[in-house]
């Protein structure tokens, strides 16, 4: 029987979903009482969409493994972070254990990315500042969410999904400058990488 390792990335090496990457989070003792199942065509590296679903129990989760063989991968977050550092990225690290609510997220992200004093500690102000970052010397950016299983744990699942979707939108906007006419007058296309650790 296929071994399931939670909170680790795996690659489907044989079966209906061969070539896909997966990750499973055990929330049986959390708010949902089930499992989160994530799947992507890339190694969760922001190059392809990540699709997620919620699974009610272990038996349903095992249905996936009846038709697929998964090779569990080593955690390479530390290697990636070292590479980003070498390549002159600004690396902002927030600790999921300290960021369990939206309010704490808005406060910690501001400290981490050195938001200016006029920052209003709300989602609109966050979105404006994270899409500027002119005050940071490095011109490529990475957000590392350490202890990501704890990140926004006190919020509803939908709230956490919305925040992660917003971060993905930030990543896309940095990658696609100009997003509107004239935007490239004040900022240039850049990397904004999100690492869940």
Secondary structure as GFF3:
##gff-version 3
##sequence-region A 1 197
A	DSSP	beta_strand	9	15	.	.	.	ID=ss1
A	DSSP	beta_strand	21	26	.	.	.	ID=ss2
A	DSSP	beta_strand	35	40	.	.	.	ID=ss3
A	DSSP	beta_strand	50	55	.	.	.	ID=ss4
A	DSSP	alpha_helix	58	66	.	.	.	ID=ss5
A	DSSP	beta_strand	68	72	.	.	.	ID=ss6
A	DSSP	alpha_helix	77	86	.	.	.	ID=ss7
A	DSSP	beta_strand	90	95	.	.	.	ID=ss8
A	DSSP	alpha_helix	102	112	.	.	.	ID=ss9
A	DSSP	alpha_helix	123	130	.	.	.	ID=ss10
A	DSSP	beta_strand	141	146	.	.	.	ID=ss11
A	DSSP	three_ten_helix	148	150	.	.	.	ID=ss12
A	DSSP	alpha_helix	157	175	.	.	.	ID=ss13
A	DSSP	three_ten_helix	183	185	.	.	.	ID=ss14
A	DSSP	beta_strand	192	196	.	.	.	ID=ss15
###
